[in-house]
Structures are given as structure tokens and as C-alpha cells.
Amino acid sequence: MEYNSAVQRRFAAPTHARELPSGEPGLVAGEAEDRSLHVWVRFELQIVDGTVAAAGFQAFGCPHTIAAASVVAEWLEGRSVEAARKLDVQAVCAELEVPIEKRGKLLRIEDAVAACWRGAELAG
């Protein structure tokens, strides 16, 4: 399979591929997986005063999955929670030229971020 330059670059050196320091105030995490698709994604967000102050991810999957998680974490960081909740994973798929048959894997990214929002709501 051929990957565009953005996928190649982000797979080789993904931004925000990190764990955020545990115990920080406002830290929430969410993960999602699909073993049949060989994909697992975990996001950690630090939410301070209604803003995503920091974002990090860990992922297991194909280059498209790693690249998309990198794009998403970078996009989330610095946005208000209200704006960040409008994440459009399909736009990320289009930007990275992800083939239709692989887009189901990237829905796990959307699921992991949604789990972060649920965690934030529970944390109050």
C-alpha cells in the first residue's frame, strides 16, 4: 500500500505520541479497540478552564491509524472543549487520503476521544 507524504511523515515521527503526566488536574483518558481490525487507540486530554490544555495518544495500528491519531491530538490541543467536541474524523481521513476500506479503523479514534468526553463529564 502506498501512503501520501503526510501519512509517511506522521507515521515516522508522530506528534503528541506520549503519555501525559499522571495526577495532573483535569486529566481524562479514553480508549477504543477493534481486535478484528488490529487497532487500539488511547487518548489522554488535560482539560483546564474549558480548554484542552494538552493532548497525547498511544496507538497500535496501521500507518493511517498512527498518522490520524497524531493529527487528531494536535488538532485537539489548545481548542475549547466546545470546539474540540466537533472533531470530524472523516475530514482527517480525507486529509490523509485514507482508503474507504480502512476508515472503519479510524472510527476507533472517534470512539476513544468520545470516551474522554464521557470521562470529563463524570469528573464534573
Secondary structure, DSSP 8 states (H G I E B T S, - for coil): ----HHHHHHHHS-TTBS---TT-TTEEEEEEEEGGGTEEEEEEEEEETTEEEEEEEEEES-HHHHHHHHHHHHHHTTSBHHHHTT--HHHHHHHTT--GGGHHHHHHHHHHHHHHHHHHHHH-
